[in-house]
Amino acid sequence: MTDTSKQTEAGSIEENREAAETDWIQRYVDYTLKTCGFTHFDDGASVVEYAREMAAIAWADSDYRDDGPEACADGDMEYWGED
């Protein structure tokens, strides 16, 4: 394998990983919005922004990532409303 083909393969792997991450995060956000049924918390904070942040944190942990975005979102939403 030439250096150029190695670079192309590495770039392709990175692009696939980024696409998978983008899809996973979007699924988390979409599922959160569909499940919770509102777009803003009582304090005015955006559910979408919150979900994107939580999804990125979950994606970074392979154990959570393997559970899937819907399960992770469900797990997070279980704590909503608790003080």
Secondary structure, DSSP 8 states (H G I E B T S, - for coil): --HHHHHHHHHHHHHHHHHHHHHHHHHHHHHHHHHH--SB-TTS-BHHHHHHHHHHHHHHSHHHHHH-HHHHHHHHHTTTT--
